[in-house]
Amino acid sequence: MKSSSKRQKSQNSKNNEDICNYAFFLLAIRDYSKHEIGKKLKLKFSVESVNRVVEDLEGRGLISDERYAEKIIQKYAFLKKFGYLKVEAELFKRGIDKTIFKNMLDTVYTPLKEKENAISFLNKKPPDKIYNYLLSRGFRSYIVREVLAENKI
């Protein structure tokens, strides 16, 4: 019985090592949220082992939903210039809890910045199509109406 228990512990530690190595490989390529990396690891490994490893990675500071949410906000709000709703949807899609990103998103992506982003698209489409175009990029309707009224479109 004891040798069987030793073998199982040895196999568990080897399994955890395999999971960690794969997680490190994934994190070397790009950042992931807890949800995303857990989902990816669960394709190859057992749920219990993955949950332990994900918690360990978070404890070590190798994954952080707060840090990841900040990167997503910077990318989608400031580089790609999407609207607030699109950025929010992207964060949901990546499995980040709303309690983590809501305050951060409201603080960083102000209505003034969203207006600036919307204005940058005014020349991209004909005036009769710009309203729907901006809505499709995730801008809030009141922001779109204000921008169009201010620019007499």
N, C-alpha and C positions, 0 to 999 in steps of 0.2 A: 504494500500500500504506500509506503513512504517513497519508494522510487517513482511510483506513478505520480505522486504529488510533486516531486522535484521536477519530473519531466514536464508536467503541466505548467509549473511556474517558469521553467526555462522557456517553454514555448510561448507563454504569455509575454515574457520580457522580450523575446525575439519579435513577436507580433507588434508590441508597442514600439520597438526600435524600427521596424519596417514602416509603421504608420508615421512615426516621427520623420524618418528619412524622406518619405514621400511628401509629407507636409512641408518640410524644408525645401524640397525641390520645387514644389508649387509656389511657395512664398518667395523663392529666389526669382521667379519669373515675373510675378506681380503681387500686389496686395489683395487680400480677400477679407470679407466680413466673416464673422463666426459662422453664420448660416451657410455661406457659400463654401467655405473650406470643409465644413462638416458634411455638406451634401456631396462634395467631390470625393472625400475620403470614404464615405459610406458606400460608394460604388464598388470599392475594393475590400473594405474591412468591416468587421462587426460593429454594430451600433454602440455597444457598451465601451469597447476599446476606443472608438473614435471620440466619443464624448469625453473620456478621460484625457485623451491627448489634446483635444481642442481646449479644454479647461487649463491644461498645463501650458499650452502655447499662449493663452491669454494671460495667465499668471506670470509668465516670463516677459510679457510685453511684446511678443512677436506678432500678435494680432490684437487689434483694438478697433471696435466698431466706431468709437468716437473719432479716432484718427482717420479711419477709412471714410466716414461720412463727410469729414472736412475735405478730404481729397475729391470726393464725388461732387460736392457742392462747388468747389473751385473749378473743377473741370467743366461741369455742365452749365453753371451759372455765368462763369466769367470767360472761359475759353470758347465753348460752343454757343454761348449766349442763349440758352433755352430759358423759357419762362419758369416761374415759381412752381407751377403745377407739374411740369415735366421733370424738374429736379426732384420734387417730392416723390413722384411716381418711380423714378430711377432708384431712389433710396429704398423705397418699399420693395421694389423688384429684387434688390440685392439682399433683402432679408434684414435690414437694419430697423430696429424697434423705433417707433415714432417718438417715444419719450427721450431717446438719445439724440435725435436730429432736429426735432421741432424747434426748440429754442435757438439752436445753432443756426438753422436755416433762416429763421425770422430775424436774427441779429445780423447775419452776414449778407443776406440777400434782401435788401430793403426795397420797398416800392419804388424809390427813386432810382435805384440801380436797375430794377426791372424795366422801368420806363426808358432808361438809357439804352438797354438792350433792345427793346421793342423799336425804338427810333432808328436803330442801326439797320433794321430790315425794311423800312418804309419804301425804299427804292428797288426792292427785290421783286415785287409783284405789282401788277396794275392796281390802281386805287379800288376797283370794284372787288378785288380778290384779297386785298391785304388783311381785312378783318379776320376772315376764316384762316388765312395763312398763319397769322399771329396766334390765334387760338390753337391751331394744330401744333404749334411749337411750345405750347404749355403756358402761354401768358394768360393771366387772369383777365376776365372780360372787362372789369372796371378799368384796369390799366390800359387795355387796348382802346376802349372808348375815350379815355382821357387823352391818350397819345394822338388818336385820330382827330379829336376835336381841337387840340392844341395846334396841330399841323394842318388843320382845315382840309381834311381828306374825307 
